[in-house]
């Protein structure tokens, strides 16, 4: 996919983003960040810089949590695939044994 320019607005500041993502996705991310910033700054007690740092920490924490979960699920899927492979090997052994027994019964 070609890179596209997408203009976003964060706290009344416009930014031009060059991205491979769909414009709607980038705009949705910007809206989400604006909402987070609006919620943090609603009290009027913290600066934009402080709010941005808190957002960055929150998003970094979420990213790390999702990475940990993703790694866990990948490991579990790997275990399931190994179990499935063992089960298929056993099935094939039982099929061969079954065929042998059938031949012995027919002889």
N, C-alpha and C positions, 0 to 999 in steps of 0.2 A: 504494500500500500504506500502511496506517495505521502510525503509529509504535507500537512495542511496548517495554515495559519488560523488560529482561533483567538478571538479577543475575549478576555474575561475581565471582570471587575471584582476586585477584592477591596472592601471598605472604601468605595468610591475612587479607587485607583485602578486605571486601566492597564492591562498587560496583554501583549501579543505573545501567544504561545505557538511554537512550532511543534507539531505532534503527529505521530502515526495513528493515534486513536481517533475515534469518531468525535466530531465536534460536540454532539450532544453529551457524550460521556465527560468530556473536559468541562463543559458548562455545568453539568451536574456536580462535578467535583468542586468547582468554584462556588456553587450555591451552598454545598455542604460546609465548605470552609467558612463562608460568610456567616452561616447560621451558628457555627461553633464560636466564631469571634463575637457575633452579636450577643450570644448567650453569656459569654465570659465578661464582656464589657458592659453589660446591662447595668451593673451596679455603679459604674463610673469610677471604680476604685483602682482599676489597673489600666496601664497604657496598652497601646496596640502592640508594641514590642513584647511586653510581658504576655499578652494574650496569644501572640504568635508562638512564643516559646512554649507555653502550656499546650497549645494545639499540636505543636511538633512533638512534644513528649508523649501526649496522648496517642497520636497516630503512630509514633514509633513503637509504643507499647503494644498497640493493637497489631501492628505488622509482625512484631516478634511473636506474639501469641499465636497468630494465624500461621506463621512459619513453623512453629513448634507443633501445632495441630496437624499441619500438612505433612510434616516429617513423620509424625506418629501414624497417620492414616496410610502413608506410602509404605511404611514398615509392615503395618497390619495387612495391607493388600499383598505385599510380597509373601508374607506368611500364608495367606489364603491361597495364593498361586502355588506355593510349594506343597501345601496340603492337597490341592486339586491335582497336581502332577503325581503325587504319591498315590492318590486314589485312582487315577487313571492307569498307573502302572499296575497296581493291584488288580484292577478290573481286567486288564489285558492278561495278567497271569491266570486269573480265574477263568477267563474265556478259553485260554489255551488248555487249561486243566479240564474244563467242561468238555471241550472238543475231544480230548484224549479219552475221557471216560465214555463219551458217546460212541467213539470208534470201538472201544473195547467191548461195549455192550452189543454192538452190531456184529461183532466177529464171533 
